[in-house]
Amino acid sequence: MQWEVVIGLETHAQLTTQSKIFSGAPIRFGAEPNTQACPVDLALPGVLPVMNRGAVERAIQFGLAIGATIAPRSIFARKNYFYPDLPKGYQISQYEIPVVQGGTISFIVEKDGKPEMRTVQLTRAHLEEDAGKSLHEDYHGMTGIDLNRAGTPLLEIVTEPDMRSAAEAVAYAKALHALVTWLGVCDGNMQEGSFRCDANVSVRPVGQQEYGTRCEIKNLNSFRFLEEAINYEVRRQVELIEDGGRVVQETRLYDPDRRETRSMRSKEDAQDYRYFPDPDLPPLAISQAWIDRVREAMPELPGAMRERFVADYGLPEYDAAVLTQSKAMAAYFEAVVAAAGREQAKPAANWLMGDVSSTLNREGVDIADAPVGGAQLALLLKRIADGTISNKIAKEVFGAMWEAKSDAADLADQIIESKGLKQISDSGALEKIVDEVLAANEKSVAEFRAGKEKAFNALIGQAMKASRGKANPAQLTELLKQKLGA
């Protein structure tokens, strides 16, 4: 039987406010346990929550960025459950009327080896407070409770079940991560828990309209874990059904050491939480004037920048989409073009998507921390354009620039000069090289004249080797053709 995978994601993005969502307590990762919690966070008798305006504005920013509806009136609700790290016995969240409703996120995903644009519909994004944290290690067999995170502002972003593979889910999560960090509403630090995903996974026979029974995998804090957890869960569900069993709705955890999911608890439905409006918080009213003020202060969004890159720089849509996946990448690209000139926009895009990205990935470095600056790369592109070096030699120069970790504006020129890498464009010098290659490779010459085109490429290769890769390829090719009468 052929199976279809159905995936929806719920993502908790920690908002970049200075204080908590309903109290004035600070938010500082890594602080000593229970030093960032005030009476409101501890749920001491008589305390009342007060809404953090900055959290609301960040939610509005996100809603505008995804083309969602910003609710003019939204309600906070109590989500009731009992756990040691939840002092109140309930979590303040939103249920029936969230602040952000609908919206879409588009992203690139590889399908059959080709890039394809996909769009995922969002159901909602709502404000809520985080719970505390239970600490199970190094407590002599006991569990410690740290309430530093209690009350931390979160935006929970919920998709429709639109994704059909782990690869799609990861591509969506990366696009969402890029957007919230682009806006500055979340720092995106997955290691610190600022951005974490819950994946709802089910399978159904191909062609079936009804959804299968879903399982939720909680608190996935890396893109690799997200992909591994979904793929494992899909295999588990398919094997279970094909062996005559049935999938039970439940919450599961992912064990990255064993690379498997395991049961945590039966999955609750909304009625299990007994939602009801929080009597301590009035409805959240958001005026159109407030929305307009937030809109005016927002940065240029990825979609608008993508269109501008196509219109202003003549880039293909795919290139523009890749370059605007990250605010830092887009800024780097514009820095290169500003220094090299608009005619170098396409070469700049090629370098960023090619050698620069592969080096960043290999070294595990973010482009904002790249040792080769935009203006330095621009000079390298100029030296390719003016014939000083070939594309092949440029790769060697770029590697040396990366290793040098120097902020010298003329770094490319320094390396080209010190290593003697200037391209040979002198016709006399090139003619001498060609004559020597033809004399030493009579068999290849004969094969070419007999109609074997590959022999010409072999002669080009020998000539480049003789020049130690420094011959101007275009001039060399033309000169060789003249000599061979081609």
NORWORA-V421096 format. One record per helix or strand of 2 or more residues. SS is the DSSP state (hx for helix, st for strand). FROM is the first residue (numbers start at 1). LEN is the number of residues. If there is no record, write none. Layout:
{{SS | FROM | LEN} {SS | FROM | LEN}}
//
This chain:
{{st | 3 | 12} {hx | 39 | 4} {hx | 53 | 13} {st | 69 | 2} {st | 73 | 2} {st | 77 | 4} {st | 90 | 4} {st | 100 | 2} {st | 104 | 8} {st | 114 | 16} {st | 133 | 3} {st | 144 | 3} {st | 153 | 7} {hx | 166 | 18} {st | 195 | 11} {st | 215 | 6} {hx | 223 | 20} {st | 250 | 6} {st | 260 | 7} {hx | 270 | 4} {st | 276 | 2} {st | 284 | 2} {hx | 288 | 10} {hx | 302 | 12} {hx | 317 | 7} {hx | 327 | 14} {hx | 342 | 22} {hx | 367 | 3} {hx | 374 | 12} {hx | 391 | 14} {hx | 411 | 9} {hx | 427 | 14} {hx | 442 | 8} {hx | 453 | 14} {hx | 473 | 12}}
//
